[in-house]
């Protein structure tokens, strides 16, 4: 069975929000919602399939983007979580997937999966032998899985600044940086770890992906 691995980029920063009356912060524990649920799959034996991280998820959109650029067609199988998807990929239950490096790097290094290409403009440091899609003959097929943190609209700017400073300080820690590198993730430059940079990144991604999502009638479930 063929396998595929896509690249990930990580942005640790916060979106800009409207200013509000300043308050002592934090006055209680801070809750951060991490949207990575447990896994399940929709069985679809006997057909060529690509695993995706939930219907309407990022891999669904990237898979559509890949089909549009290559003229290929395959059926999506939804998963809730990367772990069961990777397990089924190793077992041959699905044919390929588009996922972040951290989800499949260990299996690629162990020879259980084959990484066909990274959807970045340059080769990924954690997988230097894997070509980019530009090098593989599909120029311009660029996508990345990136992460950001958002606060509710109306959060005071000094609170946003305090949170951003804490994250920036954490990401400067050598042990944290090494852990992320070991997971196959990368850090954006310091000048990109800001609320303004994240807002610009989000805007650019919406402008790129929304026409593809709308044309393919992709809906979140």
PERA-V274762 format. One record per residue. SS is DSSP state (A for helix, B for strand, O for the rest). PSI is psi in radians with two decimals (999 if undefined). OMEGA is omega in whole degrees, -180 to 180 (999 if undefined). Layout:
BEGIN
ss: <SS	SS>
psi: <PSI	PSI>
omega: <OMEGA	OMEGA>
END
This chain:
BEGIN
ss: <O	O	O	O	O	O	O	B	O	B	O	O	O	B	O	O	O	O	O	O	O	O	O	O	O	O	O	O	O	O	O	O	O	O	O	O	O	O	O	O	B	O	O	O	O	O	O	O	B	B	B	B	O	O	O	O	O	A	A	A	A	A	A	A	A	A	A	A	A	A	O	O	O	O	B	B	B	B	B	O	O	A	A	A	A	A	A	A	A	A	A	O	O	O	O	B	B	O	O	O	A	A	A	A	A	A	A	A	A	O	O	O	O	O	O	O	O	B	O	O	O	O	O	O	A	A	A	O	O	O	O	B	O	O	O	O	O	O	O	O	O	O	O	O	B	O	O	O	B	O	O	O	O	O	O	O	A	A	A	A	A	A	A	A	A	A	A	A	A	A	A	O	O	A	A	A	A	A	A	A	A	A	O	O	O	O	B	O	O	A	A	A	O	O	A	A	A	A	A	A	A	A	A	A	A	A	A	A	A	A	A	A	A	A	A	A	O	O	O	O	O>
psi: <2.53	2.59	2.73	2.48	2.24	2.84	2.85	2.52	2.57	2.29	2.06	1.65	-3.13	2.57	2.59	2.49	2.95	2.54	2.63	3.13	2.24	2.62	2.84	2.28	2.40	2.50	-0.11	2.94	2.48	2.25	2.22	2.13	2.15	1.94	1.11	1.59	3.02	2.96	2.66	2.88	2.68	1.99	2.43	1.09	2.58	0.12	2.65	2.21	2.73	2.27	2.41	2.66	1.12	2.52	2.24	0.06	3.09	-0.72	-0.55	-0.81	-0.77	-0.68	-0.71	-0.74	-0.75	-0.78	-0.74	-0.57	-0.33	-0.24	0.15	2.85	2.35	2.88	2.35	2.49	2.05	2.47	2.64	1.50	2.55	-0.55	-0.91	-0.51	-0.78	-0.67	-0.76	-0.50	-0.78	-0.67	-0.14	0.26	-0.46	2.86	-0.61	2.94	2.80	2.01	2.96	2.71	-0.76	-0.49	-0.45	-0.03	-0.72	-0.72	-0.59	-0.80	-0.53	-0.07	0.17	-0.46	2.69	2.23	2.01	-0.62	2.79	2.45	0.80	2.94	-0.32	2.81	2.61	2.25	-0.58	-0.26	1.15	-0.34	-0.13	2.15	2.82	2.88	-0.48	-0.81	-0.50	-0.02	0.17	1.32	2.51	0.04	1.43	2.26	2.66	2.57	2.06	2.79	2.50	2.92	2.33	2.60	2.77	2.57	2.39	-0.11	2.27	2.54	-0.54	-0.50	-0.77	-0.77	-0.67	-0.76	-0.77	-0.74	-0.68	-0.73	-0.77	-0.73	-0.73	-0.76	-0.24	-0.19	2.19	-0.66	-0.63	-0.77	-0.69	-0.69	-0.76	-0.69	-0.74	-0.52	-0.03	0.31	2.81	2.77	2.40	2.70	2.75	-0.66	-0.18	-0.07	1.03	2.79	-0.70	-0.69	-0.69	-0.70	-0.73	-0.69	-0.79	-0.76	-0.78	-0.68	-0.70	-0.77	-0.55	-0.80	-0.45	-0.75	-0.63	-0.77	-0.79	-0.76	-0.60	-0.04	0.73	2.28	2.47	2.48	999>
omega: <179	180	-180	-180	177	-173	178	169	-178	176	180	-179	-174	179	175	178	180	179	177	-178	-178	178	178	-174	-7	177	178	180	180	179	177	180	179	-172	177	-175	176	-169	168	179	173	-177	180	-174	172	-180	175	-174	172	179	179	-177	-180	179	-177	179	-177	-179	176	-180	179	177	176	178	179	179	-179	-177	-176	-178	178	177	176	-177	179	173	-176	175	170	-179	-177	-175	179	178	179	178	180	176	177	-178	180	179	172	-171	-179	176	172	-175	179	-178	-176	-177	-172	-174	-179	179	177	180	-180	-180	179	178	176	177	-179	-177	174	-176	177	-179	178	178	-177	-178	-179	179	-172	-180	-179	-178	170	177	173	180	-178	176	177	-175	176	-179	-175	176	178	171	-179	-175	175	176	-180	174	-179	176	-178	176	-179	-177	179	176	177	180	179	178	-179	179	180	180	180	179	179	-178	176	-180	-178	-178	177	-180	180	179	178	178	179	179	180	179	-179	180	174	178	-177	-177	177	-179	-177	175	-178	-180	179	178	179	178	-180	-180	-179	180	178	-179	-180	-169	-176	178	179	179	-178	-179	-179	-179	179	-180	177	177	999>
END
